[in-house]
Amino acid sequence: MKICGKKVAELTKKYGTPLYVYDFNKLHEKAQQLKNAFASSSVEVDIYYAMKANCHPAIIRLLCGLGFGMDCVSPGEMELALCNGVMADKLLYSANYEGPAELKLAQKRGVKINLDDITSLDRMLKSGTPEIVSFRMNPGRGKGKFEEITTAGEKAKFGVPYEDTVSAYKKAQESGIKKFGAHMMTGSGILEDDYFIDMLGVFLGELKNIRDAL
């Protein structure tokens, strides 16, 4: 077996085990395929890499060099991204039940904040009022390759319940925030094309409800 033309047996003999070997040619190829798939002449598209998948500094630098933003879930990931060349405006902080200290740090660093709950807004506002904020919305249903990676629906811990999203954005608007984003995470490991089209329709429908109400 070879990786980038190097025999695995020789690599383990030289470096020992356990050993992690990354094929940067393959990473570059797959990243470019993803960029090409979402390329558009009419809509600006940014792709954000979930650092929770693998936060090796070399991988962060590679993807940053290709124009990718980073999605991080902890202060450690946020600092790691910033230290490896990711600009603050290309960094999305999407934590779960964020504490006051980390929300204060995210504001200090100037990164985009994606709130997971209405109560997170109250904690964030104690540190200041950012120009833009996003909420992660739970559409009330979701799926995953297996139950443990289903990140939406009644049993999922992530996101503002869809019936409360208008209230969340209204509260943020009344607090003085001027610009808004929106986020929805419905599950991992899903390979059914129609599922994403269906959930996109749910997402856009909820955005229309928010716009009409506010």
MIKOL-355214 format. One record per residue: x, y, z of N, C-alpha, C in turn; residue in three letters. Coordinates in Angstrom, 1 decimal, always signed. Layout:
BEGIN
- n_px; n_py; n_pz; ca_px; ca_py; ca_pz; c_px; c_py; c_pz; resn
- X; Y; Z; X; Y; Z; X; Y; Z; ALA .
...
END
This chain:
BEGIN
- n_px; n_py; n_pz; ca_px; ca_py; ca_pz; c_px; c_py; c_pz; resn
- +0.8; -1.2; +0.0; +0.0; +0.0; +0.0; +0.9; +1.2; +0.0; MET .
- +0.5; +2.2; -0.8; +1.3; +3.5; -0.9; +0.4; +4.7; -0.7; LYS .
- +1.0; +5.7; -0.1; +0.3; +7.0; +0.0; +1.3; +8.1; -0.6; ILE .
- +0.8; +8.8; -1.6; +1.6; +9.7; -2.3; +2.9; +9.1; -2.8; CYS .
- +2.8; +7.9; -3.3; +4.0; +7.2; -3.8; +4.9; +6.6; -2.8; GLY .
- +4.6; +6.8; -1.5; +5.4; +6.3; -0.4; +4.8; +5.0; +0.1; LYS .
- +5.6; +4.0; +0.3; +5.1; +2.7; +0.9; +4.8; +2.9; +2.3; LYS .
- +3.7; +2.5; +2.7; +3.2; +2.6; +4.1; +4.2; +1.9; +5.1; VAL .
- +4.6; +0.7; +4.6; +5.6; -0.1; +5.5; +6.9; +0.7; +5.7; ALA .
- +7.3; +1.4; +4.7; +8.6; +2.1; +4.9; +8.4; +3.3; +5.8; GLU .
- +7.2; +4.0; +5.7; +6.9; +5.1; +6.5; +6.8; +4.7; +8.0; LEU .
- +6.2; +3.6; +8.3; +6.1; +3.1; +9.6; +7.4; +2.7; +10.2; THR .
- +8.2; +2.1; +9.3; +9.6; +1.7; +9.8; +10.4; +2.9; +10.1; LYS .
- +10.2; +4.0; +9.4; +11.0; +5.2; +9.6; +10.5; +6.0; +10.8; LYS .
- +9.1; +6.2; +10.9; +8.6; +7.1; +11.9; +7.9; +6.3; +13.1; TYR .
- +7.7; +5.0; +12.9; +7.0; +4.3; +14.0; +5.5; +4.4; +13.9; GLY .
- +4.8; +3.8; +14.9; +3.4; +3.8; +14.9; +2.9; +4.1; +16.3; THR .
- +1.7; +4.7; +16.5; +0.8; +5.1; +15.5; +1.3; +6.3; +14.6; PRO .
- +0.9; +6.3; +13.4; +1.3; +7.3; +12.4; +0.2; +7.8; +11.6; LEU .
- +0.1; +9.1; +11.5; -0.9; +9.8; +10.7; -0.2; +10.3; +9.4; TYR .
- -0.8; +9.9; +8.2; -0.2; +10.4; +7.0; -1.3; +11.0; +6.2; VAL .
- -1.0; +12.3; +5.7; -2.0; +13.0; +4.9; -1.6; +13.2; +3.5; TYR .
- -2.5; +12.9; +2.6; -2.2; +13.1; +1.2; -2.7; +14.5; +0.8; ASP .
- -1.8; +15.5; +0.7; -2.1; +16.8; +0.4; -2.6; +17.0; -1.0; PHE .
- -2.1; +16.2; -1.9; -2.6; +16.3; -3.3; -4.1; +15.9; -3.4; ASN .
- -4.4; +14.9; -2.6; -5.9; +14.5; -2.6; -6.7; +15.6; -1.9; LYS .
- -6.2; +16.1; -0.8; -7.0; +17.2; -0.1; -7.2; +18.4; -1.0; LEU .
- -6.2; +18.8; -1.7; -6.3; +19.9; -2.7; -7.3; +19.6; -3.8; HIS .
- -7.2; +18.3; -4.3; -8.1; +17.9; -5.4; -9.6; +18.0; -4.9; GLU .
- -9.9; +17.4; -3.7; -11.2; +17.4; -3.2; -11.7; +18.8; -2.9; LYS .
- -10.9; +19.6; -2.3; -11.3; +21.0; -2.0; -11.6; +21.7; -3.3; ALA .
- -10.8; +21.5; -4.3; -11.1; +22.2; -5.6; -12.4; +21.7; -6.2; GLN .
- -12.7; +20.4; -6.1; -13.9; +19.9; -6.6; -15.1; +20.5; -5.9; GLN .
- -15.0; +20.7; -4.6; -16.1; +21.3; -3.8; -16.3; +22.8; -4.3; LEU .
- -15.2; +23.5; -4.5; -15.3; +24.9; -4.9; -16.0; +25.0; -6.3; LYS .
- -15.6; +24.1; -7.2; -16.1; +24.0; -8.6; -17.6; +23.7; -8.5; ASN .
- -18.0; +22.8; -7.6; -19.4; +22.4; -7.6; -20.4; +23.5; -7.2; ALA .
- -19.8; +24.5; -6.3; -20.7; +25.6; -5.8; -20.3; +26.9; -6.5; PHE .
- -19.5; +26.9; -7.6; -19.1; +28.1; -8.3; -20.4; +28.7; -8.9; ALA .
- -20.5; +30.0; -8.8; -21.7; +30.7; -9.4; -21.2; +32.1; -9.9; SER .
- -21.8; +32.5; -11.0; -21.5; +33.9; -11.5; -22.5; +34.9; -11.0; SER .
- -23.6; +34.4; -10.3; -24.6; +35.3; -9.8; -24.7; +35.4; -8.3; SER .
- -24.2; +34.5; -7.6; -24.3; +34.4; -6.1; -22.9; +34.3; -5.6; VAL .
- -22.5; +35.1; -4.6; -21.2; +34.9; -3.9; -21.3; +33.7; -2.9; GLU .
- -20.4; +32.8; -3.1; -20.4; +31.6; -2.3; -19.1; +31.5; -1.5; VAL .
- -19.1; +31.3; -0.2; -18.0; +31.0; +0.6; -18.2; +29.6; +1.2; ASP .
- -17.1; +28.8; +1.3; -17.2; +27.5; +1.8; -16.4; +27.5; +3.1; ILE .
- -17.0; +27.0; +4.2; -16.4; +26.9; +5.5; -16.1; +25.5; +5.9; TYR .
- -14.9; +25.2; +6.3; -14.4; +23.9; +6.7; -14.7; +23.7; +8.2; TYR .
- -15.3; +22.6; +8.6; -15.6; +22.3; +10.0; -14.3; +21.8; +10.6; ALA .
- -13.7; +22.6; +11.5; -12.4; +22.2; +12.1; -12.6; +21.0; +13.0; MET .
- -13.8; +20.7; +13.4; -13.9; +19.5; +14.3; -13.6; +18.2; +13.5; LYS .
- -13.6; +18.3; +12.2; -13.3; +17.1; +11.4; -11.8; +16.8; +11.5; ALA .
- -10.9; +17.8; +11.5; -9.5; +17.6; +11.6; -8.9; +19.0; +11.7; ASN .
- -8.3; +19.3; +12.8; -7.8; +20.7; +13.0; -6.3; +20.7; +13.0; CYS .
- -5.7; +19.8; +12.2; -4.2; +19.9; +12.0; -3.9; +21.2; +11.4; HIS .
- -2.9; +21.9; +12.0; -2.5; +23.3; +11.4; -2.2; +23.3; +9.9; PRO .
- -1.5; +22.2; +9.5; -1.2; +22.2; +8.1; -2.4; +22.1; +7.2; ALA .
- -3.4; +21.4; +7.6; -4.7; +21.3; +6.8; -5.4; +22.6; +6.8; ILE .
- -5.4; +23.3; +8.0; -6.0; +24.6; +8.1; -5.3; +25.6; +7.1; ILE .
- -4.0; +25.6; +7.1; -3.2; +26.5; +6.2; -3.5; +26.2; +4.7; ARG .
- -3.6; +24.9; +4.4; -3.9; +24.5; +3.0; -5.2; +25.0; +2.5; LEU .
- -6.3; +24.8; +3.3; -7.6; +25.2; +3.0; -7.7; +26.7; +3.0; LEU .
- -7.1; +27.3; +3.9; -7.1; +28.8; +4.0; -6.5; +29.4; +2.7; CYS .
- -5.4; +28.8; +2.3; -4.8; +29.2; +1.0; -5.6; +29.1; -0.2; GLY .
- -6.6; +28.2; -0.1; -7.5; +27.9; -1.2; -8.8; +28.8; -1.1; LEU .
- -8.8; +29.7; -0.1; -9.9; +30.6; +0.1; -11.1; +30.1; +1.0; GLY .
- -10.9; +29.0; +1.7; -11.9; +28.4; +2.5; -11.9; +29.2; +3.8; PHE .
- -13.1; +29.4; +4.4; -13.3; +29.9; +5.7; -13.3; +28.7; +6.7; GLY .
- -13.3; +29.0; +8.0; -13.3; +28.0; +9.0; -14.5; +28.1; +9.9; MET .
- -15.1; +26.9; +10.2; -16.2; +26.9; +11.2; -15.6; +26.2; +12.5; ASP .
- -15.6; +26.9; +13.6; -15.0; +26.4; +14.8; -16.1; +26.4; +15.9; CYS .
- -15.8; +25.5; +16.9; -16.8; +25.2; +18.0; -16.2; +25.5; +19.4; VAL .
- -15.0; +26.0; +19.5; -14.4; +26.2; +20.8; -13.4; +27.3; +20.7; SER .
- -13.1; +28.0; +21.9; -12.1; +29.0; +21.8; -10.7; +28.5; +21.3; PRO .
- -10.4; +27.2; +21.6; -9.2; +26.7; +21.1; -9.1; +26.6; +19.6; GLY .
- -10.2; +26.1; +19.0; -10.2; +26.1; +17.6; -10.2; +27.5; +17.0; GLU .
- -10.9; +28.4; +17.6; -10.8; +29.8; +17.1; -9.4; +30.4; +17.1; MET .
- -8.7; +30.2; +18.2; -7.3; +30.7; +18.3; -6.4; +30.0; +17.3; GLU .
- -6.6; +28.7; +17.1; -5.8; +27.9; +16.2; -6.0; +28.4; +14.8; LEU .
- -7.2; +28.7; +14.4; -7.5; +29.2; +13.1; -6.8; +30.5; +12.8; ALA .
- -7.0; +31.4; +13.8; -6.4; +32.8; +13.7; -4.9; +32.7; +13.6; LEU .
- -4.3; +31.8; +14.4; -2.8; +31.7; +14.4; -2.3; +31.1; +13.1; CYS .
- -3.1; +30.5; +12.3; -2.7; +29.8; +11.1; -3.2; +30.5; +9.8; ASN .
- -3.4; +31.8; +9.9; -3.6; +32.6; +8.8; -5.1; +32.9; +8.4; GLY .
- -6.0; +32.3; +9.1; -7.5; +32.6; +8.8; -7.8; +34.0; +9.3; VAL .
- -8.4; +34.8; +8.4; -8.8; +36.1; +8.8; -10.1; +36.0; +9.6; MET .
- -10.3; +37.0; +10.5; -11.5; +37.0; +11.4; -12.8; +36.9; +10.6; ALA .
- -12.8; +37.7; +9.5; -14.1; +37.7; +8.7; -14.3; +36.4; +8.0; ASP .
- -13.4; +35.5; +8.0; -13.6; +34.2; +7.4; -13.7; +33.1; +8.4; LYS .
- -14.1; +33.5; +9.6; -14.2; +32.5; +10.7; -15.5; +32.6; +11.4; LEU .
- -16.2; +31.5; +11.4; -17.6; +31.4; +12.0; -17.5; +30.6; +13.3; LEU .
- -18.0; +31.2; +14.4; -17.9; +30.6; +15.7; -19.3; +30.0; +15.9; TYR .
- -19.4; +28.6; +15.9; -20.7; +27.9; +16.0; -20.6; +26.9; +17.2; SER .
- -20.5; +27.5; +18.4; -20.4; +26.6; +19.6; -21.8; +26.1; +20.0; ALA .
- -21.8; +25.3; +21.0; -23.1; +24.8; +21.6; -23.2; +25.2; +23.0; ASN .
- -24.3; +25.9; +23.4; -24.5; +26.4; +24.7; -23.2; +27.2; +25.2; TYR .
- -23.0; +28.3; +24.4; -21.8; +29.1; +24.6; -21.8; +29.8; +25.9; GLU .
- -20.6; +29.9; +26.6; -20.5; +30.6; +27.9; -20.2; +32.0; +27.6; GLY .
- -20.4; +32.9; +28.7; -20.1; +34.3; +28.5; -18.6; +34.6; +28.1; PRO .
- -17.7; +33.9; +28.7; -16.3; +34.2; +28.4; -15.9; +33.9; +27.0; ALA .
- -16.4; +32.8; +26.4; -16.1; +32.5; +25.0; -16.8; +33.4; +24.1; GLU .
- -18.0; +33.9; +24.4; -18.7; +34.8; +23.5; -18.0; +36.2; +23.6; LEU .
- -17.5; +36.5; +24.7; -16.7; +37.8; +24.8; -15.5; +37.7; +24.0; LYS .
- -14.8; +36.6; +24.1; -13.6; +36.4; +23.3; -13.9; +36.4; +21.8; LEU .
- -15.0; +35.8; +21.3; -15.3; +35.8; +19.9; -15.6; +37.2; +19.4; ALA .
- -16.2; +38.0; +20.3; -16.5; +39.4; +19.9; -15.2; +40.2; +19.9; GLN .
- -14.3; +40.0; +20.8; -13.0; +40.6; +20.9; -12.2; +40.3; +19.6; LYS .
- -12.2; +39.1; +19.2; -11.5; +38.7; +18.0; -12.1; +39.1; +16.7; ARG .
- -13.4; +39.5; +16.7; -14.1; +40.0; +15.5; -14.5; +39.0; +14.6; GLY .
- -14.8; +37.8; +15.1; -15.3; +36.7; +14.2; -16.8; +36.7; +14.1; VAL .
- -17.3; +36.1; +13.1; -18.8; +36.0; +13.0; -19.3; +35.0; +14.0; LYS .
- -20.4; +35.3; +14.7; -20.9; +34.5; +15.7; -22.3; +33.9; +15.3; ILE .
- -22.3; +32.6; +15.5; -23.5; +31.8; +15.1; -24.1; +31.2; +16.4; ASN .
- -25.2; +31.8; +16.9; -25.7; +31.4; +18.2; -26.6; +30.2; +18.1; LEU .
- -26.5; +29.3; +19.2; -27.2; +28.1; +19.2; -28.5; +28.1; +19.9; ASP .
- -28.8; +29.2; +20.6; -30.0; +29.3; +21.5; -30.3; +30.7; +21.8; ASP .
- -31.6; +31.0; +22.1; -32.0; +32.4; +22.4; -31.2; +32.9; +23.7; ILE .
- -31.0; +32.0; +24.6; -30.3; +32.4; +25.9; -28.9; +32.8; +25.6; THR .
- -28.3; +32.3; +24.5; -27.0; +32.7; +24.1; -26.9; +34.1; +23.7; SER .
- -28.0; +34.7; +23.2; -28.0; +36.1; +22.8; -27.9; +36.9; +24.1; LEU .
- -28.6; +36.6; +25.2; -28.5; +37.3; +26.4; -27.1; +37.3; +26.9; ASP .
- -26.4; +36.2; +26.9; -25.0; +36.1; +27.4; -24.1; +36.9; +26.5; ARG .
- -24.3; +36.9; +25.2; -23.5; +37.7; +24.3; -23.6; +39.2; +24.5; MET .
- -24.8; +39.6; +24.7; -25.1; +41.1; +24.8; -24.5; +41.7; +26.0; LEU .
- -24.1; +40.9; +27.0; -23.4; +41.4; +28.2; -22.0; +41.9; +27.9; LYS .
- -21.5; +41.4; +26.7; -20.1; +41.8; +26.3; -20.2; +42.8; +25.2; SER .
- -21.3; +43.1; +24.7; -21.4; +44.1; +23.6; -22.4; +43.7; +22.6; GLY .
- -22.6; +44.6; +21.6; -23.6; +44.3; +20.5; -22.9; +44.3; +19.2; THR .
- -22.7; +43.1; +18.6; -22.0; +43.0; +17.3; -22.9; +43.5; +16.2; PRO .
- -22.2; +43.8; +15.1; -23.0; +44.3; +13.9; -23.9; +43.3; +13.3; GLU .
- -23.4; +42.0; +13.3; -24.1; +40.9; +12.7; -24.1; +39.7; +13.6; ILE .
- -25.2; +39.0; +13.6; -25.2; +37.7; +14.3; -26.1; +36.7; +13.5; VAL .
- -25.8; +35.5; +13.8; -26.6; +34.4; +13.1; -27.2; +33.5; +14.2; SER .
- -28.3; +32.8; +13.8; -28.8; +31.8; +14.7; -28.8; +30.5; +14.0; PHE .
- -28.5; +29.4; +14.7; -28.7; +28.1; +14.1; -30.2; +27.6; +14.4; ARG .
- -30.9; +27.3; +13.4; -32.3; +26.9; +13.5; -32.5; +25.4; +13.5; MET .
- -33.3; +24.9; +14.4; -33.7; +23.5; +14.3; -35.0; +23.4; +13.6; ASN .
- -35.1; +22.7; +12.5; -36.3; +22.7; +11.7; -37.4; +21.7; +12.2; PRO .
- -37.0; +21.0; +13.3; -38.0; +20.1; +13.9; -37.9; +18.7; +13.4; GLY .
- -37.1; +18.5; +12.4; -36.8; +17.1; +11.9; -35.5; +17.1; +11.2; ARG .
- -34.9; +15.9; +11.2; -33.6; +15.7; +10.6; -33.3; +14.2; +10.5; GLY .
- -32.1; +13.9; +10.0; -31.7; +12.5; +9.9; -30.2; +12.4; +9.8; LYS .
- -29.7; +11.3; +10.0; -28.2; +11.0; +9.9; -28.0; +9.6; +9.4; GLY .
- -26.7; +9.3; +9.1; -26.4; +8.0; +8.7; -26.8; +7.0; +9.8; LYS .
- -26.7; +7.4; +11.1; -27.2; +6.7; +12.2; -27.7; +7.7; +13.2; PHE .
- -28.5; +7.3; +14.2; -29.2; +8.2; +15.1; -28.3; +9.2; +15.8; GLU .
- -27.1; +8.8; +16.2; -26.2; +9.6; +17.0; -25.7; +10.8; +16.3; GLU .
- -25.8; +10.9; +15.0; -25.3; +12.0; +14.2; -26.5; +12.7; +13.5; ILE .
- -27.7; +12.6; +14.1; -28.8; +13.4; +13.7; -28.8; +14.6; +14.5; THR .
- -28.7; +15.8; +13.9; -28.5; +17.0; +14.6; -29.6; +18.0; +14.5; THR .
- -30.8; +17.5; +14.2; -32.0; +18.3; +14.2; -33.2; +17.4; +14.5; ALA .
- -34.3; +18.0; +15.0; -35.4; +17.3; +15.4; -35.7; +17.4; +16.9; GLY .
- -36.7; +16.8; +17.4; -37.1; +17.0; +18.8; -36.1; +16.5; +19.8; GLU .
- -35.3; +15.5; +19.4; -34.3; +14.9; +20.3; -32.9; +15.5; +20.2; LYS .
- -32.8; +16.4; +19.2; -31.5; +17.0; +19.0; -31.2; +18.2; +19.9; ALA .
- -30.0; +18.4; +20.4; -29.7; +19.5; +21.3; -29.4; +20.8; +20.6; LYS .
- -29.2; +20.7; +19.3; -28.7; +21.9; +18.5; -29.8; +22.8; +18.0; PHE .
- -29.6; +24.1; +18.1; -30.4; +25.0; +17.4; -31.7; +25.5; +18.1; GLY .
- -32.1; +26.7; +17.7; -33.4; +27.3; +18.1; -34.5; +26.5; +17.5; VAL .
- -35.5; +26.0; +18.3; -36.7; +25.4; +17.7; -37.3; +26.3; +16.7; PRO .
- -37.8; +25.7; +15.5; -38.3; +26.5; +14.4; -39.4; +27.4; +14.9; TYR .
- -40.2; +26.9; +15.8; -41.4; +27.8; +16.3; -40.9; +29.0; +17.1; GLU .
- -39.6; +29.0; +17.5; -39.1; +30.2; +18.2; -38.2; +31.1; +17.5; ASP .
- -38.0; +30.8; +16.2; -36.9; +31.5; +15.4; -37.3; +33.0; +15.2; THR .
- -38.6; +33.2; +15.0; -39.0; +34.6; +14.8; -38.8; +35.4; +16.1; VAL .
- -39.0; +34.8; +17.2; -38.8; +35.5; +18.5; -37.3; +35.8; +18.7; SER .
- -36.5; +34.8; +18.3; -35.0; +35.0; +18.4; -34.5; +36.2; +17.6; ALA .
- -34.9; +36.2; +16.4; -34.5; +37.3; +15.5; -35.1; +38.7; +15.9; TYR .
- -36.3; +38.6; +16.4; -36.9; +39.9; +16.9; -36.2; +40.4; +18.0; LYS .
- -35.8; +39.5; +19.0; -35.1; +40.0; +20.2; -33.7; +40.5; +19.8; LYS .
- -33.1; +39.9; +18.8; -31.8; +40.4; +18.4; -31.9; +41.7; +17.7; ALA .
- -33.0; +41.9; +16.9; -33.2; +43.1; +16.2; -33.5; +44.3; +17.2; GLN .
- -34.3; +44.0; +18.2; -34.6; +45.0; +19.2; -33.4; +45.4; +20.0; GLU .
- -32.4; +44.5; +20.1; -31.2; +44.8; +20.9; -30.2; +45.7; +20.2; SER .
- -30.5; +46.0; +18.9; -29.7; +46.9; +18.1; -28.8; +46.3; +17.1; GLY .
- -28.9; +45.0; +16.9; -28.1; +44.3; +15.9; -28.7; +44.6; +14.5; ILE .
- -27.8; +44.9; +13.5; -28.3; +45.4; +12.3; -28.3; +44.4; +11.1; LYS .
- -27.4; +43.4; +11.2; -27.4; +42.4; +10.1; -27.5; +41.0; +10.7; LYS .
- -28.0; +40.1; +9.8; -28.3; +38.8; +10.3; -27.9; +37.7; +9.3; PHE .
- -27.5; +36.6; +9.9; -27.2; +35.4; +9.1; -28.2; +34.3; +9.6; GLY .
- -28.2; +33.2; +9.0; -29.0; +32.0; +9.4; -28.3; +30.7; +9.1; ALA .
- -28.5; +29.7; +9.9; -27.8; +28.5; +9.8; -28.7; +27.3; +10.1; HIS .
- -28.5; +26.2; +9.5; -29.3; +25.0; +9.8; -28.4; +23.8; +9.6; MET .
- -28.4; +22.9; +10.6; -27.6; +21.7; +10.6; -28.6; +20.5; +10.9; MET .
- -28.7; +19.6; +9.9; -29.8; +18.6; +10.0; -29.3; +17.2; +10.2; THR .
- -28.0; +17.0; +10.0; -27.5; +15.6; +10.2; -26.2; +15.4; +9.4; GLY .
- -25.5; +14.3; +9.7; -24.2; +14.0; +9.0; -24.3; +12.6; +8.3; SER .
- -23.4; +12.5; +7.4; -23.3; +11.2; +6.7; -24.5; +10.8; +5.8; GLY .
- -25.2; +11.8; +5.3; -26.4; +11.6; +4.5; -25.9; +11.7; +3.0; ILE .
- -26.3; +10.7; +2.2; -25.9; +10.6; +0.8; -27.0; +10.7; -0.2; LEU .
- -28.2; +11.1; +0.3; -29.4; +11.2; -0.5; -29.5; +12.6; -1.0; GLU .
- -29.4; +12.8; -2.3; -29.5; +14.1; -2.9; -30.8; +14.8; -2.6; ASP .
- -31.9; +14.1; -2.7; -33.2; +14.7; -2.5; -33.4; +15.3; -1.1; ASP .
- -32.7; +14.7; -0.1; -32.9; +15.2; +1.3; -32.4; +16.6; +1.4; TYR .
- -31.3; +17.0; +0.8; -30.8; +18.3; +0.9; -31.7; +19.3; +0.2; PHE .
- -32.3; +18.9; -0.9; -33.2; +19.8; -1.6; -34.4; +20.0; -0.8; ILE .
- -34.9; +19.0; -0.1; -36.0; +19.1; +0.8; -35.7; +20.0; +1.9; ASP .
- -34.6; +19.8; +2.6; -34.3; +20.6; +3.8; -34.0; +22.1; +3.4; MET .
- -33.4; +22.3; +2.2; -33.2; +23.7; +1.7; -34.5; +24.4; +1.6; LEU .
- -35.6; +23.7; +1.1; -36.9; +24.3; +1.0; -37.4; +24.6; +2.4; GLY .
- -37.2; +23.8; +3.4; -37.6; +24.1; +4.8; -36.9; +25.3; +5.3; VAL .
- -35.6; +25.4; +5.0; -34.8; +26.5; +5.5; -35.2; +27.8; +4.9; PHE .
- -35.4; +27.8; +3.5; -35.9; +29.1; +2.9; -37.3; +29.5; +3.3; LEU .
- -38.1; +28.5; +3.6; -39.5; +28.8; +4.0; -39.4; +29.5; +5.4; GLY .
- -38.6; +29.0; +6.3; -38.5; +29.6; +7.6; -37.9; +31.0; +7.5; GLU .
- -36.9; +31.2; +6.6; -36.3; +32.6; +6.4; -37.4; +33.5; +5.9; LEU .
- -38.3; +33.0; +5.0; -39.4; +33.9; +4.6; -40.3; +34.3; +5.7; LYS .
- -40.6; +33.3; +6.6; -41.5; +33.6; +7.8; -40.8; +34.7; +8.6; ASN .
- -39.5; +34.6; +8.8; -38.8; +35.6; +9.7; -38.8; +37.0; +9.0; ILE .
- -38.6; +37.0; +7.7; -38.6; +38.3; +6.9; -40.0; +38.9; +7.0; ARG .
- -41.0; +38.1; +6.7; -42.3; +38.6; +6.7; -42.8; +39.2; +8.1; ASP .
- -42.3; +38.5; +9.1; -42.7; +38.9; +10.5; -42.0; +40.2; +11.0; ALA .
- -40.7; +40.4; +10.5; -39.9; +41.5; +11.0; -39.7; +42.5; +10.0; LEU .
END
